[in-house]
């Protein structure tokens, strides 16, 4: 538990609220929930790190501060929109 708290405090203030964003197209909520479940159960990524966002354009890159942005389009395909490789290497490797 101390490790999780330490990792959380080390993240930049802007990233704390939006560490991993999983955006999904209408009708793909179940698929997005399934992926979040896999991230939590198999990779032990805390649910607080993941934000689910419904969007008409889920794979559109935004300028917001997100460490890892994944999307599920209307066809159910998973894409990586943006990734901070330093975040993956230094923070998520604890879980992956």
N, CA, C and O atoms as a DFTB+ gen file, in Angstrom:
384 C
 N C O
     1  1       0.817      -1.189       0.000
     2  2       0.000       0.000       0.000
     3  2       0.864       1.257       0.000
     4  3       0.544       2.241      -0.667
     5  1       1.978       1.214       0.764
     6  2       2.874       2.367       0.799
     7  2       3.448       2.647      -0.579
     8  3       3.639       3.805      -0.951
     9  1       3.724       1.586      -1.345
    10  2       4.258       1.745      -2.691
    11  2       3.262       2.490      -3.571
    12  3       3.649       3.394      -4.311
    13  1       1.991       2.125      -3.500
    14  2       0.970       2.797      -4.303
    15  2       0.855       4.262      -3.943
    16  3       0.744       5.114      -4.825
    17  1       0.881       4.562      -2.658
    18  2       0.802       5.959      -2.223
    19  2       2.025       6.718      -2.696
    20  3       1.904       7.854      -3.156
    21  1       3.195       6.119      -2.593
    22  2       4.422       6.772      -3.056
    23  2       4.376       7.049      -4.547
    24  3       4.754       8.135      -4.988
    25  1       3.918       6.084      -5.324
    26  2       3.812       6.274      -6.768
    27  2       2.830       7.391      -7.087
    28  3       3.076       8.220      -7.963
    29  1       1.728       7.402      -6.374
    30  2       0.699       8.413      -6.612
    31  2       1.254       9.803      -6.345
    32  3       0.967      10.736      -7.095
    33  1       2.043       9.956      -5.288
    34  2       2.599      11.261      -4.936
    35  2       3.696      11.701      -5.896
    36  3       3.935      12.899      -6.051
    37  1       4.361      10.758      -6.537
    38  2       5.428      11.089      -7.473
    39  2       4.916      11.587      -8.818
    40  3       5.654      12.238      -9.558
    41  1       3.669      11.291      -9.140
    42  2       3.123      11.719     -10.417
    43  2       2.925      13.224     -10.428
    44  3       2.620      13.809      -9.389
    45  1       3.092      13.865     -11.580
    46  2       2.845      15.298     -11.670
    47  2       1.409      15.613     -11.264
    48  3       0.506      14.805     -11.484
    49  1       1.199      16.784     -10.675
    50  2      -0.130      17.153     -10.186
    51  2      -1.192      17.058     -11.265
    52  3      -2.291      16.577     -10.990
    53  1      -0.908      17.498     -12.478
    54  2      -1.884      17.444     -13.559
    55  2      -2.216      16.038     -13.985
    56  3      -3.311      15.786     -14.488
    57  1      -1.289      15.114     -13.793
    58  2      -1.507      13.739     -14.238
    59  2      -2.269      12.921     -13.210
    60  3      -2.821      11.874     -13.548
    61  1      -2.312      13.376     -11.956
    62  2      -2.958      12.579     -10.928
    63  2      -4.422      12.304     -11.243
    64  3      -4.919      11.215     -10.956
    65  1      -5.109      13.257     -11.818
    66  2      -6.522      13.070     -12.107
    67  2      -6.737      12.291     -13.398
    68  3      -7.789      11.676     -13.573
    69  1      -5.773      12.303     -14.298
    70  2      -5.955      11.690     -15.611
    71  2      -4.714      10.884     -15.978
    72  3      -3.997      11.249     -16.909
    73  1      -4.457       9.826     -15.282
    74  2      -3.288       9.008     -15.557
    75  2      -3.498       8.176     -16.818
    76  3      -2.716       8.263     -17.764
    77  1      -4.561       7.367     -16.826
    78  2      -4.904       6.551     -17.987
    79  2      -6.340       6.896     -18.372
    80  3      -7.255       6.803     -17.554
    81  1      -6.519       7.287     -19.605
    82  2      -7.864       7.591     -20.097
    83  2      -8.243       6.539     -21.122
    84  3      -7.518       6.296     -22.087
    85  1      -9.392       5.921     -20.894
    86  2      -9.947       4.954     -21.840
    87  2     -11.216       5.585     -22.398
    88  3     -12.257       5.589     -21.741
    89  1     -11.124       6.116     -23.609
    90  2     -12.319       6.700     -24.224
    91  2     -12.940       5.664     -25.158
    92  3     -12.247       4.830     -25.740
    93  1     -14.247       5.737     -25.282
    94  2     -14.935       4.740     -26.085
    95  2     -16.115       5.360     -26.822
    96  3     -16.727       6.320     -26.354
    97  1     -16.415       4.798     -27.965
    98  2     -17.536       5.245     -28.795
    99  2     -18.845       4.742     -28.202
   100  3     -18.858       3.778     -27.436
   101  1     -19.948       5.398     -28.560
   102  2     -21.251       4.917     -28.098
   103  2     -21.444       3.441     -28.479
   104  3     -21.139       3.022     -29.596
   105  1     -21.952       2.684     -27.532
   106  2     -22.168       1.263     -27.778
   107  2     -20.977       0.387     -27.424
   108  3     -21.069      -0.838     -27.510
   109  1     -19.866       0.986     -27.030
   110  2     -18.659       0.212     -26.713
   111  2     -18.322       0.234     -25.219
   112  3     -17.213      -0.129     -24.826
   113  1     -19.276       0.659     -24.392
   114  2     -19.008       0.765     -22.957
   115  2     -18.657      -0.593     -22.345
   116  3     -17.759      -0.681     -21.507
   117  1     -19.349      -1.633     -22.751
   118  2     -19.076      -2.964     -22.210
   119  2     -17.648      -3.405     -22.534
   120  3     -16.959      -3.966     -21.682
   121  1     -17.212      -3.151     -23.756
   122  2     -15.842      -3.506     -24.158
   123  2     -14.815      -2.704     -23.347
   124  3     -13.795      -3.248     -22.923
   125  1     -15.084      -1.424     -23.135
   126  2     -14.187      -0.578     -22.344
   127  2     -14.126      -1.074     -20.902
   128  3     -13.046      -1.147     -20.316
   129  1     -15.270      -1.412     -20.333
   130  2     -15.304      -1.944     -18.973
   131  2     -14.517      -3.256     -18.881
   132  3     -13.813      -3.500     -17.900
   133  1     -14.644      -4.084     -19.900
   134  2     -13.913      -5.356     -19.928
   135  2     -12.399      -5.112     -19.937
   136  3     -11.657      -5.787     -19.225
   137  1     -11.951      -4.164     -20.731
   138  2     -10.521      -3.860     -20.787
   139  2     -10.021      -3.306     -19.456
   140  3      -8.938      -3.669     -18.997
   141  1     -10.798      -2.436     -18.843
   142  2     -10.421      -1.903     -17.532
   143  2     -10.335      -3.044     -16.514
   144  3      -9.424      -3.078     -15.688
   145  1     -11.268      -3.953     -16.579
   146  2     -11.259      -5.109     -15.675
   147  2      -9.990      -5.936     -15.852
   148  3      -9.394      -6.379     -14.871
   149  1      -9.578      -6.145     -17.096
   150  2      -8.342      -6.894     -17.368
   151  2      -7.129      -6.135     -16.825
   152  3      -6.234      -6.738     -16.232
   153  1      -7.099      -4.819     -17.026
   154  2      -5.981      -4.013     -16.525
   155  2      -5.890      -4.116     -15.001
   156  3      -4.795      -4.153     -14.440
   157  1      -7.037      -4.163     -14.344
   158  2      -7.050      -4.246     -12.891
   159  2      -6.742      -5.645     -12.387
   160  3      -5.936      -5.802     -11.470
   161  1      -7.360      -6.657     -12.960
   162  2      -7.201      -8.011     -12.432
   163  2      -5.897      -8.684     -12.844
   164  3      -5.266      -9.356     -12.029
   165  1      -5.490      -8.514     -14.083
   166  2      -4.294      -9.210     -14.558
   167  2      -3.010      -8.403     -14.407
   168  3      -1.928      -8.973     -14.267
   169  1      -3.128      -7.067     -14.437
   170  2      -1.927      -6.228     -14.338
   171  2      -1.884      -5.422     -13.051
   172  3      -0.920      -4.699     -12.797
   173  1      -2.939      -5.546     -12.231
   174  2      -2.993      -4.919     -10.908
   175  2      -2.857      -3.397     -10.949
   176  3      -2.311      -2.789     -10.028
   177  1      -3.352      -2.795     -12.014
   178  2      -3.358      -1.338     -12.111
   179  2      -4.547      -0.840     -11.304
   180  3      -5.676      -1.267     -11.544
   181  1      -4.314       0.054     -10.354
   182  2      -5.417       0.543      -9.515
   183  2      -6.494       1.239     -10.346
   184  3      -6.192       1.964     -11.294
   185  1      -7.736       1.007      -9.980
   186  2      -8.857       1.629     -10.674
   187  2      -8.812       3.146     -10.623
   188  3      -9.336       3.812     -11.516
   189  1      -8.190       3.700      -9.584
   190  2      -8.073       5.159      -9.474
   191  2      -7.198       5.751     -10.570
   192  3      -7.266       6.952     -10.831
   193  1      -6.377       4.925     -11.215
   194  2      -5.501       5.398     -12.278
   195  2      -6.235       5.491     -13.616
   196  3      -5.734       6.115     -14.551
   197  1      -7.416       4.877     -13.717
   198  2      -8.097       4.743     -14.996
   199  2      -9.379       5.570     -15.013
   200  3     -10.193       5.494     -14.093
   201  1      -9.545       6.354     -16.066
   202  2     -10.757       7.141     -16.238
   203  2     -11.446       6.708     -17.525
   204  3     -10.836       6.724     -18.594
   205  1     -12.701       6.324     -17.426
   206  2     -13.504       5.961     -18.596
   207  2     -14.237       7.194     -19.096
   208  3     -14.843       7.928     -18.315
   209  1     -14.177       7.422     -20.429
   210  2     -14.806       8.598     -21.017
   211  2     -15.580       8.192     -22.265
   212  3     -15.009       7.651     -23.212
   213  1     -16.884       8.457     -22.258
   214  2     -17.698       8.233     -23.459
   215  2     -17.495       9.417     -24.386
   216  3     -17.464      10.563     -23.938
   217  1     -17.357       9.143     -25.688
   218  2     -17.089      10.217     -26.642
   219  2     -17.590       9.840     -28.029
   220  3     -17.535       8.677     -28.428
   221  1     -18.077      10.838     -28.753
   222  2     -18.466      10.597     -30.143
   223  2     -17.242      10.414     -31.030
   224  3     -17.319       9.760     -32.070
   225  1     -16.110      10.992     -30.622
   226  2     -14.835      10.839     -31.332
   227  2     -13.779      10.360     -30.337
   228  3     -12.912      11.138     -29.938
   229  1     -13.840       9.099     -29.937
   230  2     -12.972       8.621     -28.858
   231  2     -11.480       8.596     -29.208
   232  3     -10.639       8.702     -28.316
   233  1     -11.146       8.459     -30.478
   234  2      -9.736       8.345     -30.858
   235  2      -9.138       9.680     -31.305
   236  3      -8.041       9.724     -31.861
   237  1      -9.855      10.742     -31.060
   238  2      -9.349      12.080     -31.396
   239  2      -8.378      12.515     -30.298
   240  3      -8.704      12.483     -29.111
   241  1      -7.194      12.918     -30.716
   242  2      -6.187      13.358     -29.751
   243  2      -6.537      14.748     -29.252
   244  3      -6.848      15.645     -30.037
   245  1      -6.484      14.914     -27.950
   246  2      -6.754      16.208     -27.343
   247  2      -5.460      16.776     -26.780
   248  3      -4.443      16.086     -26.707
   249  1      -5.510      18.013     -26.392
   250  2      -4.322      18.654     -25.838
   251  2      -4.215      18.497     -24.327
   252  3      -3.278      19.017     -23.720
   253  1      -5.144      17.800     -23.721
   254  2      -5.124      17.654     -22.268
   255  2      -3.953      16.781     -21.817
   256  3      -3.414      15.987     -22.588
   257  1      -3.584      16.946     -20.578
   258  2      -2.466      16.210     -19.999
   259  2      -2.920      14.808     -19.619
   260  3      -3.603      14.627     -18.611
   261  1      -2.550      13.828     -20.407
   262  2      -2.894      12.434     -20.158
   263  2      -1.625      11.615     -20.330
   264  3      -0.901      11.778     -21.313
   265  1      -1.358      10.736     -19.376
   266  2      -0.156       9.915     -19.469
   267  2      -0.303       8.777     -20.471
   268  3       0.655       8.398     -21.145
   269  1      -1.508       8.240     -20.557
   270  2      -1.752       7.163     -21.521
   271  2      -3.203       7.252     -21.953
   272  3      -4.103       7.147     -21.119
   273  1      -3.447       7.446     -23.248
   274  2      -4.807       7.574     -23.774
   275  2      -5.060       6.422     -24.728
   276  3      -4.424       6.313     -25.777
   277  1      -5.996       5.562     -24.350
   278  2      -6.430       4.453     -25.186
   279  2      -7.849       4.746     -25.635
   280  3      -8.589       5.456     -24.953
   281  1      -8.226       4.204     -26.775
   282  2      -9.593       4.417     -27.236
   283  2     -10.129       3.153     -27.892
   284  3      -9.384       2.319     -28.405
   285  1     -11.448       3.048     -27.853
   286  2     -12.154       1.972     -28.554
   287  2     -13.112       2.660     -29.512
   288  3     -14.026       3.369     -29.091
   289  1     -12.895       2.443     -30.802
   290  2     -13.728       3.124     -31.800
   291  2     -15.065       2.399     -31.975
   292  3     -15.337       1.399     -31.310
   293  1     -15.884       2.916     -32.873
   294  2     -17.228       2.369     -33.088
   295  2     -17.197       0.908     -33.556
   296  3     -18.163       0.176     -33.338
   297  1     -16.109       0.476     -34.191
   298  2     -15.970      -0.915     -34.647
   299  2     -15.495      -1.852     -33.541
   300  3     -15.424      -3.065     -33.736
   301  1     -15.169      -1.284     -32.374
   302  2     -14.663      -2.092     -31.271
   303  2     -13.168      -2.293     -31.300
   304  3     -12.638      -3.109     -30.547
   305  1     -12.467      -1.554     -32.168
   306  2     -11.010      -1.670     -32.264
   307  2     -10.344      -0.805     -31.206
   308  3     -10.753       0.333     -30.975
   309  1      -9.319      -1.346     -30.565
   310  2      -8.553      -0.640     -29.551
   311  2      -7.375       0.070     -30.213
   312  3      -6.658      -0.524     -31.017
   313  1      -7.179       1.345     -29.871
   314  2      -6.054       2.128     -30.393
   315  2      -5.380       2.876     -29.263
   316  3      -6.003       3.196     -28.250
   317  1      -4.108       3.148     -29.445
   318  2      -3.366       3.986     -28.508
   319  2      -3.289       5.375     -29.131
   320  3      -2.673       5.548     -30.183
   321  1      -3.900       6.353     -28.500
   322  2      -3.948       7.710     -29.037
   323  2      -2.691       8.473     -28.648
   324  3      -2.062       9.114     -29.490
   325  1      -2.331       8.404     -27.384
   326  2      -1.148       9.111     -26.894
   327  2      -0.552       8.325     -25.733
   328  3      -1.272       7.682     -24.968
   329  1       0.755       8.383     -25.614
   330  2       1.429       7.695     -24.517
   331  2       2.665       8.483     -24.106
   332  3       3.422       8.969     -24.947
   333  1       2.847       8.596     -22.824
   334  2       4.064       9.159     -22.256
   335  2       4.937       7.956     -21.906
   336  3       4.715       7.298     -20.890
   337  1       5.919       7.676     -22.741
   338  2       6.728       6.458     -22.558
   339  2       7.462       6.471     -21.219
   340  3       7.688       5.419     -20.621
   341  1       7.829       7.648     -20.756
   342  2       8.489       7.738     -19.448
   343  2       7.536       7.255     -18.347
   344  3       7.945       6.553     -17.422
   345  1       6.286       7.635     -18.460
   346  2       5.275       7.178     -17.501
   347  2       5.161       5.657     -17.515
   348  3       5.118       5.026     -16.459
   349  1       5.113       5.072     -18.698
   350  2       5.007       3.617     -18.821
   351  2       6.231       2.947     -18.205
   352  3       6.095       1.986     -17.447
   353  1       7.407       3.437     -18.520
   354  2       8.642       2.822     -18.052
   355  2       8.859       2.992     -16.554
   356  3       9.316       2.066     -15.884
   357  1       8.536       4.165     -16.026
   358  2       8.865       4.444     -14.629
   359  2       7.728       4.145     -13.651
   360  3       7.988       3.843     -12.487
   361  1       6.505       4.222     -14.090
   362  2       5.395       4.052     -13.169
   363  2       4.651       2.744     -13.408
   364  3       4.501       1.943     -12.485
   365  1       4.190       2.518     -14.621
   366  2       3.371       1.330     -14.868
   367  2       4.162       0.038     -14.848
   368  3       3.570      -1.026     -14.670
   369  1       5.466       0.082     -15.022
   370  2       6.214      -1.170     -15.010
   371  2       6.105      -1.885     -13.661
   372  3       6.330      -3.091     -13.569
   373  1       5.759      -1.130     -12.621
   374  2       5.528      -1.738     -11.320
   375  2       4.347      -2.698     -11.392
   376  3       4.320      -3.720     -10.707
   377  1       3.359      -2.352     -12.239
   378  2       2.151      -3.147     -12.330
   379  2       2.195      -4.144     -13.479
   380  3       1.606      -5.220     -13.379
   381  1       2.891      -3.805     -14.586
   382  2       2.873      -4.647     -15.784
   383  2       3.909      -5.753     -15.713
   384  3       4.024      -6.552     -16.642
